[in-house]
Amino acid sequence: MARTSKKSTESTEVLSGENAISNREVEGLSQGQIVRRRFFRHRAAVISLVTIISIVIFVFSALDFRLFGVWRIHGWWKWTTEDLPELRVGDCPGGTVGCPTISLRPQFLGGAGIGLGTHPFGQDDIGHDFFALVMKGAQRSLSVMVVIGFLGGTIGTIVGSISGFYRGKIDSILMRLVDFMITVPAVLIGSVIGYHYGNLGAIFLAFYLGLFAWTGLSRLVRGEFLTLREREFVDAARVAGASNRRIIFKHILPNAVGIIIVSVTLLLSGAILLETALSYLGFGVVPPDVSLGLLISQYQDSFTTRPWLFWYPGFFIISIALSINFIGDGLRDAFDPRQRRRISKKERQESATARKLAQADE
């Protein structure tokens, strides 16, 4: 019994020591500084953030594109999606055509040296440079993802805030609408929208999909508002004469921004996968426009003979989706006050040494 009590006491001391280390590190810091420090200690999230930024810069700098439909920015890649260079034949393995020219094996290892070549991702059936097609498809997929995330996040936050704050009949009406929309599969809604509006272009398709992508976020925001509206600082603001609008935007919403940011981040990941699925099924982006999902759909029959036409779009889809998921995971840990970072062995030893010195002084 005494041994159990001793172990319990030691565990309590170790836990209190770890809490002291964590509290000492965030002492005097604002909430934003604490969140940034926690996020940048999440290695997977930081690596994913660097990856997604690199992908965005690489993709949008490769080809010419118009910024806000006004300024034309020239890319560094020499081919465009409309160019038809001579189809590469004769030097491809297995009698195929249009094989990639990218080389990643140095010459001292028996390779051709590190370089992109003329067509690093190969060519399609009629000679289009596949690198240009993948860059264009990634631009469209990223644009669709951002539009869906922005619309879904905005509508979901507004609906969830109103429902959670006012409750009563307003809450019942809005949540029944959400329940009805959740029962219908997202792919089914997207297929209907894509069938009718997919020919209008990727941005219009993203706009209509964003109008139905907010249901899950609205439930999370509603639950957060139901909790926060009963807190003491809300009661104090109401007693001070603050209007409902001020209470929502100045007191409750800033405290719910953590769950909103995390949810919108995960919504972005789901958005690019939804666009990929719809384009693969033929209900998303349609030619002559291009997206990563459309490229996979168009060249799925070439997987056994020319797999590079399937690999590169799939690589970008997986990289973008995984990076955003890891960023969302890092943001969730950063905004969650219950998350405690892992204490290193050196910090444990320093805490134990300090505790022993304090006991010796007593």
C-alpha positions in Angstrom: 0.0 0.0 0.0 2.9 2.3 0.9 4.6 1.4 -2.4 1.5 2.3 -4.4 1.2 5.6 -2.6 4.8 6.3 -3.3 4.4 5.6 -7.0 1.3 7.8 -7.1 3.2 10.6 -5.4 6.1 10.3 -7.9 3.7 10.3 -10.9 2.0 13.4 -9.6 5.4 15.1 -9.1 6.5 14.2 -12.6 3.2 15.4 -14.1 3.4 18.7 -12.2 7.0 19.1 -13.3 6.0 18.6 -17.0 3.1 21.1 -16.6 5.5 23.6 -15.0 7.8 23.3 -18.1 4.9 23.8 -20.5 3.5 26.7 -18.5 6.9 28.4 -18.3 7.3 28.2 -22.1 4.0 30.0 -22.8 4.3 32.5 -20.0 3.7 36.0 -21.2 2.7 35.0 -24.7 -0.5 35.9 -26.5 -2.9 33.2 -27.8 -1.7 33.7 -31.4 2.0 33.3 -30.3 1.1 30.1 -28.4 -0.7 28.7 -31.4 2.2 29.5 -33.8 4.7 27.9 -31.4 2.7 24.7 -31.1 2.1 24.5 -34.8 5.7 24.9 -35.8 6.6 22.2 -33.4 4.4 19.8 -35.3 7.0 18.5 -37.8 4.6 16.8 -40.2 2.5 20.0 -40.4 5.5 22.2 -41.1 6.8 19.9 -43.8 3.3 19.7 -45.3 3.0 23.5 -45.2 6.3 23.9 -47.1 5.2 21.2 -49.5 1.9 22.8 -50.4 3.5 26.2 -50.8 6.1 24.8 -53.0 3.5 23.0 -55.1 1.4 26.2 -55.5 4.4 28.2 -56.5 5.7 25.5 -58.9 2.4 24.9 -60.6 1.3 28.5 -61.0 4.7 29.7 -62.2 5.1 27.0 -64.8 2.5 28.2 -67.3 1.0 31.5 -68.4 -2.1 32.5 -66.5 -4.2 35.6 -65.9 -4.3 37.0 -62.4 -7.9 38.1 -61.6 -8.6 37.9 -65.3 -6.5 41.1 -65.9 -2.8 40.7 -65.6 -1.1 38.0 -67.7 1.8 36.4 -66.0 4.3 34.4 -68.2 5.5 31.0 -67.1 8.9 29.5 -67.3 7.9 26.3 -69.2 8.3 26.4 -73.0 5.2 24.3 -73.9 1.6 25.1 -73.5 -1.5 22.9 -73.5 -2.3 23.9 -77.1 1.2 23.2 -78.5 1.6 20.0 -80.6 5.3 19.2 -80.8 6.5 16.1 -82.7 5.4 12.9 -80.9 8.4 11.1 -79.5 8.8 7.6 -81.0 11.5 5.0 -81.5 13.5 5.4 -78.3 10.7 4.4 -75.8 10.7 1.0 -74.1 8.3 -1.6 -75.1 7.4 0.0 -78.4 5.4 2.8 -76.7 5.3 6.5 -77.7 5.7 9.7 -75.9 7.7 8.4 -72.9 9.0 10.8 -70.3 12.4 12.4 -70.8 13.1 13.1 -67.1 16.2 11.5 -65.8 17.1 11.3 -62.1 20.1 8.9 -62.2 23.5 10.6 -62.3 26.0 9.7 -65.0 28.5 8.1 -62.5 25.8 5.6 -61.7 25.2 4.7 -65.3 22.4 7.1 -66.0 21.9 9.9 -68.5 22.4 12.5 -65.8 19.9 14.6 -63.8 17.7 16.7 -66.1 14.1 17.3 -67.2 14.6 16.9 -70.9 12.1 18.0 -73.6 9.0 16.3 -72.2 9.7 15.3 -68.5 6.2 13.8 -68.0 6.0 12.4 -71.5 3.4 13.2 -74.2 -0.3 12.2 -74.7 -1.7 10.3 -77.7 -1.4 13.2 -80.2 1.8 14.8 -78.9 0.7 17.4 -76.2 3.3 17.9 -73.6 2.0 16.1 -70.5 3.9 18.3 -68.1 2.0 21.3 -69.3 -1.3 19.4 -69.0 -0.5 18.3 -65.5 0.4 21.9 -64.5 -2.8 23.2 -66.0 -4.8 20.5 -64.3 -3.2 21.2 -60.9 -4.0 24.9 -61.4 -7.7 24.1 -62.0 -7.9 21.6 -59.1 -6.3 24.0 -56.7 -8.6 26.8 -57.8 -11.6 24.6 -57.4 -10.4 23.6 -53.9 -10.0 27.2 -52.7 -13.4 28.3 -54.1 -15.2 25.4 -52.5 -13.3 25.9 -49.2 -14.0 29.6 -49.1 -17.8 29.3 -49.9 -18.3 26.2 -47.7 -16.4 27.8 -44.8 -18.3 31.1 -45.0 -21.8 29.6 -45.3 -21.1 27.0 -42.7 -19.8 29.6 -40.2 -22.8 31.9 -40.7 -25.4 29.1 -40.5 -23.7 27.5 -37.5 -23.3 30.8 -35.7 -26.9 31.8 -36.1 -28.3 28.4 -35.2 -26.1 28.0 -32.1 -26.6 31.6 -30.8 -30.3 32.1 -31.3 -31.5 28.4 -30.8 -35.3 27.9 -30.6 -37.2 27.8 -33.9 -34.3 29.2 -35.9 -32.0 26.4 -34.7 -34.7 23.8 -35.5 -35.3 25.0 -39.0 -31.6 25.4 -39.9 -30.6 22.0 -38.5 -33.4 20.2 -40.2 -32.2 21.7 -43.4 -28.7 20.5 -42.6 -30.0 17.0 -41.7 -31.8 16.7 -45.0 -28.7 17.8 -47.0 -26.4 15.4 -45.1 -28.6 12.4 -46.0 -27.9 13.0 -49.7 -24.4 11.7 -50.7 -22.0 14.5 -51.7 -21.0 12.6 -54.8 -24.7 12.4 -55.9 -25.2 16.2 -55.4 -21.9 16.9 -57.1 -22.8 14.6 -60.1 -26.1 16.5 -60.6 -24.4 19.9 -60.4 -21.5 18.8 -62.7 -23.9 17.3 -65.2 -25.8 20.7 -65.5 -23.0 23.2 -64.9 -19.7 21.4 -65.6 -19.6 22.8 -69.1 -19.5 26.3 -67.7 -15.9 25.9 -66.5 -14.1 24.8 -63.3 -14.7 28.0 -61.3 -18.5 27.9 -61.9 -18.5 24.2 -61.0 -16.6 25.0 -57.8 -19.0 27.8 -57.0 -22.1 25.5 -57.2 -20.3 22.8 -55.2 -19.4 25.2 -52.5 -23.0 26.0 -52.0 -23.5 22.4 -50.7 -20.2 21.9 -48.9 -20.9 23.7 -45.6 -23.2 21.2 -43.7 -20.5 19.5 -41.6 -18.9 22.7 -40.6 -22.2 24.3 -39.6 -22.8 21.5 -37.1 -19.4 22.0 -35.5 -19.8 25.8 -35.3 -23.3 25.4 -33.8 -21.9 23.1 -31.1 -19.1 25.5 -30.3 -21.6 28.4 -30.1 -23.9 26.5 -27.8 -21.1 26.0 -25.4 -19.6 29.5 -25.6 -22.9 31.4 -25.3 -23.2 30.1 -21.7 -19.8 31.4 -20.6 -19.3 34.2 -18.2 -17.7 36.6 -20.6 -20.8 36.5 -22.8 -23.1 37.1 -19.8 -20.8 40.1 -18.8 -21.1 41.5 -22.4 -24.9 41.1 -22.4 -25.2 42.8 -19.0 -23.0 45.7 -20.3 -25.5 46.3 -23.0 -23.7 44.7 -26.0 -26.0 43.9 -28.9 -26.3 40.3 -30.2 -24.3 41.2 -33.3 -21.4 42.5 -31.2 -21.5 39.5 -28.9 -21.4 37.1 -31.9 -18.6 38.9 -33.8 -16.5 40.4 -31.0 -16.8 37.8 -28.2 -18.0 34.3 -29.4 -16.6 34.1 -32.9 -13.0 34.9 -32.0 -13.1 32.1 -29.4 -14.5 29.6 -32.0 -12.0 30.5 -34.7 -9.8 27.5 -33.9 -12.4 24.9 -34.8 -13.4 26.9 -37.8 -9.9 27.1 -39.2 -9.2 23.4 -38.6 -12.6 22.4 -40.2 -12.0 24.6 -43.3 -8.6 23.1 -43.7 -10.0 19.6 -43.8 -12.8 20.8 -46.1 -10.1 21.9 -48.6 -8.8 18.3 -48.6 -12.2 16.9 -49.2 -12.9 19.5 -51.9 -10.0 18.4 -54.1 -10.9 14.8 -53.7 -14.5 15.5 -54.6 -13.5 17.4 -57.7 -11.2 14.5 -58.7 -14.0 11.9 -58.2 -16.5 13.9 -60.2 -14.1 14.5 -63.0 -13.1 10.9 -63.0 -16.8 9.9 -63.3 -17.3 12.4 -66.1 -19.5 14.9 -64.1 -16.8 17.4 -63.2 -14.5 19.5 -65.4 -15.0 18.7 -69.1 -12.8 19.2 -72.1 -11.4 21.5 -73.4 -10.7 22.5 -69.8 -8.5 20.2 -67.8 -8.1 19.0 -64.2 -6.1 16.3 -62.4 -9.2 14.1 -62.1 -10.0 14.5 -65.8 -6.5 13.5 -66.8 -6.7 10.3 -64.7 -10.1 9.6 -66.3 -8.9 10.2 -69.8 -5.8 8.0 -69.6 -6.9 5.2 -67.2 -6.9 2.8 -70.1 -3.2 3.5 -70.7 -2.1 2.5 -67.2 -0.6 -0.9 -68.3 1.2 0.4 -71.4 2.0 4.0 -70.4 1.6 4.3 -66.7 3.3 7.7 -66.5 0.0 9.3 -67.8 -1.6 8.0 -64.6 1.2 8.5 -62.1 1.9 12.2 -62.3 -1.7 13.5 -61.9 -2.1 10.9 -59.1 1.1 12.1 -57.4 -0.1 15.7 -57.3 -3.5 14.7 -56.0 -2.1 12.6 -53.2 0.6 15.2 -52.3 -2.0 18.0 -52.1 -4.5 16.0 -50.1 -2.0 14.6 -47.6 -0.3 17.9 -47.1 -3.6 19.7 -46.3 -4.6 16.8 -43.9 -1.4 17.1 -42.0 -1.7 20.9 -41.8 -5.2 20.4 -40.4 -3.9 17.9 -37.9 -1.2 20.4 -36.8 -3.7 23.2 -36.5 -6.0 21.0 -34.4 -3.2 20.3 -32.0 -2.1 23.9 -31.9 -5.6 25.3 -31.2 -6.6 22.6 -28.7 -5.6 23.8 -25.2 -5.8 20.2 -23.9 -2.9 19.1 -26.1 0.4 19.0 -24.2 3.6 18.8 -26.2 6.0 15.9 -25.6 8.6 16.7 -23.0 12.2 15.7 -24.0 14.4 13.6 -21.8 16.8 16.5 -21.1 13.9 18.6 -19.9 12.7 15.8 -17.6 16.2 15.5 -16.1 16.4 19.3 -15.6 13.0 19.3 -13.9 13.9 16.4 -11.7 17.2 18.1 -10.7 15.4 21.3 -9.9 12.9 19.4 -7.8 15.6 17.6 -5.8 17.5 20.9 -5.2 14.2 22.5 -3.9 13.6 19.5 -1.6 17.3 19.8 -0.3 16.8 23.5 0.5 13.7 22.7 2.5 
